[in-house]
Amino acid sequence: MTKPSLDGIFKPQSVAVVGASNRPGNIGREIVHNLIEFEFQGPVFPVNPKLRTLHSLKAYPSVDAIPDPVDLAVIVVPKEQVSTVVEACGRKGVKGLVVITAGFREVGGLGIAREEELASLLNRHGMRMVGPNCMGVINTDPTVRLDASFARTLPITGDIGFMTQSGALGEAILSIASRKGIGFSMFVSVGNKTDVSGNDLLLYWENDPATRVILLYLENFGDPRRFTTIARRITRTKPIVAVKAGRTTAGARAVSSHTGSLAGRDMATDLLLTQCGVLRAASVEELFDLAPAFSMQPPPAGPRVGIVTNAGGPGILATDACVGLGLVVESPSPATRERLAPILHPEASLENPIDLLASGTPEMYGAATRAALDDPAFDALIVIFVPPVMTRSEEVARSIANEAAGSPKPVMVCFMGAEEGVPGVAELRSRGLPVYTFPESAANALAALHTYRQWRDRPDGRVIDMPVDHERAARALESAREAGRDWLTGPEAREVASAARLPVAVARTVRSPAEAMAASVEIGFPLVLKRDGPGSEHKSDSGGVRVGIRNAPDLEAAFHDLGGGIEPLVLMEMIEGGRELILGMIIDPMAGPLLMVGTGGTYVELLRDAVWRIHPLTDLDASEMLRTMTGYPILTGYRGEVAVDTRSVESDLLRLSALVSAFPEIVELDINPYIARPGDGMNRIVDIRIRRETRPGPDQPSSRDPS
Amino acid sequence: MTKPSLDGIFKPQSVAVVGASNRPGNIGREIVHNLIEFEFQGPVFPVNPKLRTLHSLKAYPSVDAIPDPVDLAVIVVPKEQVSTVVEACGRKGVKGLVVITAGFREVGGLGIAREEELASLLNRHGMRMVGPNCMGVINTDPTVRLDASFARTLPITGDIGFMTQSGALGEAILSIASRKGIGFSMFVSVGNKTDVSGNDLLLYWENDPATRVILLYLENFGDPRRFTTIARRITRTKPIVAVKAGRTTAGARAVSSHTGSLAGRDMATDLLLTQCGVLRAASVEELFDLAPAFSMQPPPAGPRVGIVTNAGGPGILATDACVGLGLVVESPSPATRERLAPILHPEASLENPIDLLASGTPEMYGAATRAALDDPAFDALIVIFVPPVMTRSEEVARSIANEAAGSPKPVMVCFMGAEEGVPGVAELRSRGLPVYTFPESAANALAALHTYRQWRDRPDGRVIDMPVDHERAARALESAREAGRDWLTGPEAREVASAARLPVAVARTVRSPAEAMAASVEIGFPLVLKRDGPGSEHKSDSGGVRVGIRNAPDLEAAFHDLGGGIEPLVLMEMIEGGRELILGMIIDPMAGPLLMVGTGGTYVELLRDAVWRIHPLTDLDASEMLRTMTGYPILTGYRGEVAVDTRSVESDLLRLSALVSAFPEIVELDINPYIARPGDGMNRIVDIRIRRETRPGPDQPSSRDPS
């Protein structure tokens, strides 16, 4: 069943505020005040049986008593009365609810029951709801002008949709945004997300022409897979910037494998956001630095930044920051110098930064801005102004704005020392130019725009349908399950991998010297003999392996040394040469399976050269994973050595991904070492460990938060 | 000759401003205005032959015409007239000068001559000078109250000494500081540093009881070695925080060696600052975050942070930031929970963060702050307040301040969304508590305090006087110099290393099969034969090496294969087992010799596991270098393997340092591989390359900036 639209909440024709009182500081009173103050474009009905009027508005004893239709009800009554009010709203035909009242799931116990009751009432009456336990919603659309929040700051109208999972933070966000001149299309404090989730809002904003940039303050993901799908699509046209609080250690349960030990703190969140093109701000402060840039400026076509300044120091700071963030600060083209030389001071620098000196005039700012924007050597511009004595800040601002406003190249302005209320800053902002106090912030915002541009230009990869012999793998997994084992035995694990056509080295289980001899003939010397039990991880630690066995007597000796006949042993072809890699998979509790490829060898955990992606992998993912490994050059013929077959490594990553898709019960997988060698089809898996678990797969929702 | 004290500049009894006019915007006029406005505690004498009065002060036609003594003259006359005025000041007995006028060394040509003339006038008259080309000096000492700057913002009195190398930035710094309530003891724009340098200021502030924190905005180091010595001493008692603009690539000239290729961008500056305990702020913005923390709060005794909040989200953000910065956020002790449980709301969290909920009262803030400060589980505290509707911000501020002011544990306060001018913030600041808008900034400042504490607690290392056979090394270097070679030959390099008692593997140059046979008997099989010419770097690339030669026929074959008799070949003992390291040295143009130890092996440049220090090394440096290598566990018995002799590696680093001290002409040195093995005295240098250069040594000042 399709749920009703969110228009009932965000574009109501009329609003009732249930539970408003005249007591100063009463939250309902504040909401009514904001509705009036922000000039809601319809009637507002305070509801309170003890009240005749509120803010000169006629008050009603109940929702039912309102003679007119009500689209949206904002509910601030005590928690015990909420369901009665919601019931009344349902009878009245209210379309949307914003429940401010707290005391639901977040307090546990009875609160959970109260929240479940709320959910069923919504369903019964076909209403939509934001909250409970939220601080309200805002829509600045001039035909609506809805500020149904109790924030003390009225919003500025703009093109940013802001979703916050923390109501308390919402207040701070509105106040800081207002000081920085950042405008919103909508602002939603989602509270407990009983009905309207973050994902619902993303979908709503996807089709809202007034919302061009989306900011998220997240504390958890209700439905990370749905989020990924939605966000990946939206970021193709609208940037999403997120702060995510609450860092977790990915795969904390999975430290028993090499793969697990390579997982970084909070890695899954980073992967999840990056893989769908969401920019992660490191702090709330950074969110506010990025917001105006995304809201006001286009992403640059490339990384080359021109810098105009009237002071050397800040110019250097901007250069440092740009270069440190991967942007490029190189000389202007000769034409630009020729054009500017007669206009600027003789001592002015015509390099990059273009330094107008302290005596740089508004005219010089205009000329330099124009010339830099016209210069094909630059993709973007940072204009820095440090107000000296007797400078006409407003005129400098106007000169810059005259040239830069509406430019197809992004322009960041830094008025150092200046901030809100300083002459010129308001004009720059009103003409669509983001203004920063510090050159480093301007550079950081520009770098984020550039990152977003790279994301938009990145082709979509394809999930390749690699063949898996389902029955063969299922049999091996089944045998472990029946034996009550989580870790598969060596033969089981090799069987599963072979079913996915992963290139497992030739291996035979040997229980006697005779079996070993027979197998040696079959495989051929040189050979490796090793223990093969489940849980015999880190084999090189325990001495349970003999390599380079070149003849029958050595084989027999090795068989006895390793406790053959008692311990399970495996005889394998010896893989010589090549480059060691490690491939693996762990399950992140939030993001599901994470796949990894890294530089192998004994010191794999120390070097931590591993690249991760969230399952399933596309062909592009596999290719990028390999190429972003620090050790990648080792594979492609470093220092004149022979290159290994990297295409097969990519294919094997896709095979691994297909295997994980096919068997959600596989919860941990460690291919170490994977030997990449020159020549087609020569790569080999020397060791593979697989852990299975009977658990709800990632596709079967369990007790997770609804999003 | 000891120079006169800087008191004449910073503590004058009287000030003349030479070149002030009545024209609005005239810089001299602004300075006179600031002197009066900031209430300079002595007479101010404007000097201008065309003026009768300025700002109601009697003006004099020249310095000589002033009837009273003049301690300080601030000079703003045109550049051509500066030396005449300085000459007059000398005659008059003026003690200190601040020369604002620009147009000296920074413009080149005639400007350089003008600046040299200035310097000789100062010497002749025994005067001290700040500038030229600066924006002035400030001393907020209540007995002085000198604002001899043309900044538009009057300073707040405080305990921070601020030195800026950028005049333009000075204006911005004062304006931002004032908005953030950051107070200065002194503020100095040093300009061209013709006389008074940054190092002079450090020394002056070292003994100034009013200056407790030192902030530096640096663009270059005049005398890095003197800076290091001075700063290392001062940071034991007063924190120094620096922003350094103008990043350079260390050792850009030295990329011909492995060592050189491992040097990072701007590494030398980081090393230089870190090794003398100076905290490097990544941006001007961060400088302003750290300043109030260092100014107002003591460093914490340890890394354990208690967090008090009235909103979950910001509490999580603070936790994330703390943990990400190496601080520890763990549970309060049971006593704290018992103490707070009856006072706080039943739903309040008594974990860490301690969450008072949105309804947290001023009394709760007081109780939680007190309890957390009393809790031995915490070394420091972050108190976060997100103002909800109807909260008494001032009372919350007062409650926090009542408990936290003067605490021996540092307390950072975050008033989210709030900033200057918001009720409560001013009170917190006036009572010595740093206030931040964002929890991440508070966490960052606390982490910096913790870093500083660790520095203060770190013992001084000792430079050990390792023996070097000076004559023997000199002979080898001499032979290269005479042959006009920069790169030493293999035998020469091994000779130099042996002279420093570095453990060079046994090696013999062999020119014929017969010589090879003879040497093989002397050294003993197995052997390594390789080419040994200068510049045969990256030997493993070129195939110029045969390892594992185990008998005479193999040796003879190898000799011919490698072109023996034509190419210079060396026969060496074969070092089996052990761990490959790389040791090396490059010269940084700014910081002098940099020494390095890193994980070796074929992929050394890819893995970039190298640790650097500035020469000379102390015993503590050598020990820390080894221990901070990512690959360090490989040396100490990783995964049950045998540990190698790390003490000998440390000694060899000190020997290397001693060699570099003894021979400034050694400008590049690459020990690769250095094989560390188990057992005393078993480590071996397999290959060493040395480059020499006839150049002014780092101890012979050349054309560098005077500091």
Interface residues (C-beta under 8 A of the other chain):
Chain A: P24 G25 I27 E30 V107 F150 R152 T164 Q165 S166 G167 A168 L169 E171 A172 I173 L174 S175 I176 R179 Y217 E219 V243 A245 G246 R247 A282 S283 V284 E285 N310 A311 G312 G313 P314 I316 L317 D320 A321 V323 G324 E347 A358 V386 P387 P388 V389 M390 M416 G417 A418 E419 T437 F438 P439 E440 S441 H538 S540 D541 S542 T602 Y603 L606 L607 R608 D609 T630 G631 P633 I634 Y638 R639 G640
Chain B: P24 G25 I27 E30 V107 F150 R152 T164 Q165 S166 G167 A168 L169 E171 A172 I173 L174 S175 I176 R179 Y217 E219 V243 A245 G246 R247 A282 S283 V284 E285 N310 A311 G312 G313 P314 I316 L317 D320 A321 V323 G324 E347 A358 V386 P387 P388 V389 M390 M416 G417 A418 E419 T437 F438 P439 E440 S441 H538 S540 D541 T602 Y603 L606 L607 R608 D609 T630 G631 P633 I634 Y638 R639 G640
